Amino acid sequence: MVTSSGIAEAPVWDLERAIGRRCKRWSTYPRDVLDLGVAEMDVSACPPVLEAVRDAVAAEAFGYPVPDAVSPVPRATTGWLRGQGLEVDESAIRIVPDVMRGIGVAIRYLTRPGSPVLVPTPTYSRFLEVVPAAGRECREIPLLIGPNGCQLDLDAIEDGLRNGAGSVLLCNPVNPLGAVLERGQLSALAGLADRFGARVIADEVHAPIRYGVPFVPYAAVSEQSRAHAVTVTSATKAWNVPGLRTAMVALTAAGDVEAWGGVRHVETSGATPLGMVATVAALEHGGPWLVDVVSTLRSRRQMVYDRLSDAGLDGISQPPDATYFAWLDLRAWDSRTPAARLLETVGVALGEGAQYGAAGAGFVRLNFATGTAQLARALDLVVEAVRRENAA
Ligand SMILES: Cc1ncc(COP(=O)(O)O)c(C=O)c1O
């Protein structure tokens, strides 16, 4: 269904439309390559978001954005976070152009000067760049992945904090694993951070995309976690508008609002008026669209695991509880770069596991947020390649 203004009411999953956007996802490789690597969705835009952006374009809202204090973004963010169980005052929300900028500034200004950063891995690949870019040592702590799901290695984190690390950079839900960390784990982490006077920077950008699994924002776990957390989030993943450049930092710890006041303008500026109106529309009016999208993602997830199971390959992956990523274990291959081999042999582009930290080597990340035809074709090709490798 399309409205009189040409806006699709229900989400439409259409490859040609996605290609027509001329964004990174379908522009990196030749047309015959199926790119299920880039973390974007091939879905039509959320109508309230599109309308807000169109209105802003019609109003020629191309100037510098309004200051945080008079922007509607903090109000929309606090409402959204309240829905997730986190109470934050509007005056403690800071707007940044993107999640990684928020994290970089938090590392530089809110953690002990010079202190190394502990990073549970596999994790979003740019975490491994943002830490050195902030002038800090990045210490990877492999997640414990077993029959009980994904757990933080709390012993290793304790060791790391004892040995001088001043913060933990958490990705929850975990990109690329699609795991949601449980309250008990987060609570134990909060106890450790509190004991060692460390900070926890929590990137919770994937939280809106979950398949019925509860999620607790790190800062909402306890008074202890709230007192040292820095929460970074945005509407850009769940509502598929990363190019519009707006993200938010929620400062719940005493003194952080004042410390943020000392950050140079050039380090936090860059959010756009279009990104801000999109963010407000998404958080305040984008709920029904998101429900529809997550329901489709749930059926795409089913497709992935049905196809793997039909091929007798269910052992290589567990269905994610969140995100639109399947994390496939191809460590049995003689290659440590299976994504490069898949691209070369069957023309499917996936995320190379080693990008997500040393613990990811031999895995690949497949983004299933696409139309059924592309996904079915990509799965057939991946299954064919895995069978060929297994037979070799
Ligand atoms: C966990 C996580 N954080 C941050 C980002 C990037 O966000 P931004 O473009 O706002 O920096 C991504 C992108 O996929 C992500 O998966």
The ligand as an SDF file (V2000), in Angstrom:
LIG
                    3D

 16 16  0  0  0  0  0  0  0  0999 V2000
   26.9390   -2.1790   17.6420 C   0  0  0  0  0  0  0  0  0  0  0  0
   27.0650   -1.0680   16.6570 C   0  0  0  0  0  0  0  0  0  0  0  0
   27.4060    0.1500   17.0860 N   0  0  0  0  0  0  0  0  0  0  0  0
   27.5240    1.1750   16.2310 C   0  0  0  0  0  0  0  0  0  0  0  0
   27.3200    0.9990   14.8820 C   0  0  0  0  0  0  0  0  0  0  0  0
   27.5250    2.1430   13.9590 C   0  0  0  0  0  0  0  0  0  0  0  0
   26.7920    3.2030   14.3720 O   0  0  0  0  0  0  0  0  0  0  0  0
   27.1560    4.6610   13.8450 P   0  0  0  0  0  0  0  0  0  0  0  0
   27.1330    4.6190   12.3500 O   0  0  0  0  0  0  0  0  0  0  0  0
   26.0740    5.4990   14.4300 O   0  0  0  0  0  0  0  0  0  0  0  0
   28.4970    4.9860   14.3990 O   0  0  0  0  0  0  0  0  0  0  0  0
   26.9710   -0.2440   14.3900 C   0  0  0  0  0  0  0  0  0  0  0  0
   26.7750   -0.4340   12.9510 C   0  0  0  0  0  0  0  0  0  0  0  0
   26.4740   -1.4860   12.4720 O   0  0  0  0  0  0  0  0  0  0  0  0
   26.8310   -1.3080   15.2990 C   0  0  0  0  0  0  0  0  0  0  0  0
   26.5090   -2.5320   14.8890 O   0  0  0  0  0  0  0  0  0  0  0  0
  1  2  1  0
  2  3  1  0
  2 15  2  0
  3  4  2  0
  4  5  1  0
  5  6  1  0
  5 12  2  0
  6  7  1  0
  7  8  1  0
  8  9  2  0
  8 10  1  0
  8 11  1  0
 12 13  1  0
 12 15  1  0
 13 14  2  0
 15 16  1  0
M  END
$$$$
